[in-house]
């Protein structure tokens, strides 16, 4: 269930988002200027996260690190970095999406949500009803897809669509389902051709633990050239791939990684009409690519 949380912005907020601030922000162990400083203006700047796995047990450890402390660290970084939007690609909660987990998530994300819109997707460790009991929809266009929650964000001539791939609680694999796929196909055909970016939790591999209708999803989005990239989490890995010119980007986990070969961190994303720049900010795990920027051209 994608959702957008966040406070309304005043002029001061708007100027801050454009990079009209002073000083440098410490990210990835080195000093970096806030979004938009020292570079050509980006169309819009997002921070991309996945797999926060927040737990009611504030001291729960995984692979030698406290899960909730990892999210706190990233929240602090993002408050300083001041993106225009924050997107979290699912698995907000630790295991079963208990109400207490979402209360903890709500408290930890509040410093972000009070400043910037925070868009989230559901993952296989999330629970729709428990989430709804603790967090409220506040903004964003809701297309009213039967049985699912979808959000559409139109910003600066670009379009961002957050999809719902949660099949069922405690089921690892994901599914968009017939209703959501039909809505997406119709929406893409009836909308203008502005560059469009899709977010969901599950990956597109041919595995039972991935998106089970990935082939049908691909048949919808690959021929529709306005879809420039798909972003996902789930695998707790960081990688870039390309399918027939469309980019498929795996957002790294925040809560924990499955291997020390993978980073823990987030992606600083600058979306332009003809391409994008994506910088990894890792705080643990593999630091090899932390601070490196990947530039992509849209098909």
Secondary structure, 3 states (H helix, E strand, C coil): CCEEECCCCCHHHHHHHCCCCCCEEEECCEEEECCCCCCCCCCEEEEEECCCCECCCCCCEECCEEHHHHHHHHHHHHHHHCCCEEEECCCCECCCCCHHHHHHHHHHHHHHHCCCEEEECCCCCCCHHHHHHHCCCCCCECCCCCCCCCEEEEECCEEEEECCCECCCCCCCECCCHHHHHHHHHHHHHCCCCCEEEECCCCCCCCCCCECCHHHHHHHHCCCCCEEEEEECCCCCCEEEEECCEEEEECCCCCCCCCCCCEEEEEEEEECCCEEEEEEEEEEECCCCCCCEEEEECC
